[in-house]
Amino acid sequence: MNTFLINSVPAGEFSEISIHIPDWQTIFLKLIQEGRLIKYNVNAMPNLSDKIKGELIKQCYSDHILDSNHNQHFLIQIKSP
């Protein structure tokens, strides 16, 4: 998965994911499979599982990290698989 540093929040409506959400792994995988825009904060999502990383790669996502706050990540599908 490609990673980019960005200066501002990307346009679009992002679904926020966190380990504090019940059944977050299933929800996260569903969002990926639907090609949704996803955001998360490293403080609320310290590590992505290998399964989630694999699905992000399979679905052609890129990780956009806010330059002014490296904890804030935006996952964007760069093309349809």
C-alpha positions as CSV (number, residue, x, y, z in Angstrom):
1,M,0.0,0.0,0.0
2,N,1.4,3.4,-1.0
3,T,1.7,6.1,1.7
4,F,1.5,9.8,1.2
5,L,2.0,12.8,3.4
6,I,-0.7,15.4,2.8
7,N,-1.1,19.0,3.8
8,S,-4.9,19.0,4.3
9,V,-7.8,16.7,4.9
10,P,-8.9,15.1,1.6
11,A,-12.3,15.9,0.2
12,G,-15.1,13.4,0.8
13,E,-17.2,11.8,3.5
14,F,-15.0,9.5,5.6
15,S,-16.1,6.7,7.8
16,E,-14.2,6.7,11.0
17,I,-13.0,3.4,12.5
18,S,-11.6,2.7,16.0
19,I,-10.9,-0.4,18.1
20,H,-13.4,1.1,20.6
21,I,-16.3,0.3,18.2
22,P,-17.8,-3.1,18.9
23,D,-17.0,-5.7,16.1
24,W,-14.6,-3.1,14.6
25,Q,-12.6,-5.6,12.5
26,T,-15.8,-6.8,10.7
27,I,-16.9,-3.3,10.1
28,F,-13.4,-2.2,8.9
29,L,-13.3,-5.1,6.4
30,K,-16.8,-4.3,5.2
31,L,-15.9,-0.6,4.6
32,I,-12.8,-1.7,2.6
33,Q,-14.8,-4.1,0.5
34,E,-17.3,-1.4,-0.2
35,G,-14.6,0.9,-1.4
36,R,-15.5,3.5,1.2
37,L,-13.3,6.4,2.3
38,I,-12.0,5.6,5.8
39,K,-10.2,7.6,8.5
40,Y,-8.6,6.6,11.7
41,N,-6.4,8.0,14.4
42,V,-3.4,5.9,15.4
43,N,-4.3,6.6,19.1
44,A,-7.6,4.7,18.5
45,M,-6.2,2.2,16.0
46,P,-2.6,1.5,16.9
47,N,-2.0,-1.5,14.6
48,L,-3.7,-2.8,11.5
49,S,-4.0,-6.6,11.4
50,D,-2.4,-8.5,8.6
51,K,-5.9,-9.4,7.4
52,I,-6.9,-5.8,7.2
53,K,-3.6,-4.8,5.6
54,G,-4.0,-7.5,3.0
55,E,-7.5,-6.4,2.1
56,L,-6.4,-2.8,1.8
57,I,-3.7,-3.9,-0.7
58,K,-6.1,-6.2,-2.5
59,Q,-8.7,-3.3,-2.9
60,C,-6.0,-0.8,-4.0
61,Y,-6.1,1.6,-1.1
62,S,-3.5,4.2,-0.3
63,D,-2.7,5.6,3.1
64,H,-2.7,9.5,3.3
65,I,-1.2,10.8,6.5
66,L,-1.8,14.4,7.6
67,D,1.5,16.2,7.7
68,S,0.5,18.4,10.6
69,N,-0.8,15.4,12.6
70,H,0.9,12.1,11.8
71,N,-1.6,10.2,14.0
72,Q,-4.4,11.0,11.5
73,H,-4.7,8.6,8.6
74,F,-7.1,8.7,5.6
75,L,-7.5,5.5,3.5
76,I,-8.5,6.1,-0.1
77,Q,-9.2,3.5,-2.8
78,I,-7.0,4.7,-5.6
79,K,-8.7,2.5,-8.3
80,S,-11.1,-0.3,-8.5
81,P,-9.5,-3.8,-8.1
